[in-house]
Amino acid sequence: MDGYNEMGILSGQFYPDWFDMPEGKEGGAAFMEKRRPRFWPLRISEAQKRREFCDEYEASRTDPDVKDKTSKP
């Protein structure tokens, strides 16, 4: 990429999945389509998912009747 193997290894450790993330995909698509990226809908969606996850987690900690979705029966 930049000719420096060490830098490629370092950048791969710091940013391994950036291009697989929704913002990375939107940025690449916007560049190829020569338009401005639309990050805000992605960020709002991610914030909503994060909020729901936190709410479920807090509910499972306070209410013993709420089952954890990740636990197996």
C-alpha positions, 0 to 999 in steps of 0.5 A: 500500500505505502511501501512500508511493511511495518506501517501496513502491519501497524495500520492493520492492527489499528484499523482492521475492520474500518472498511467493513463498517457501515461508515467505511462502506458509505464513504467508499460508495460516496467517493465512487459515486462522486457525492457527499457521504450520508453518515448521519442516518448510519450514526442515528441507527447505530445510536438507537441500537446501542441504546436498545442494547443498554436498555436490555442489559440494564433490564436484565440486571434489575429484573431476574425474569428477563432472560438474557438473549445470549444465554443458551437454554 
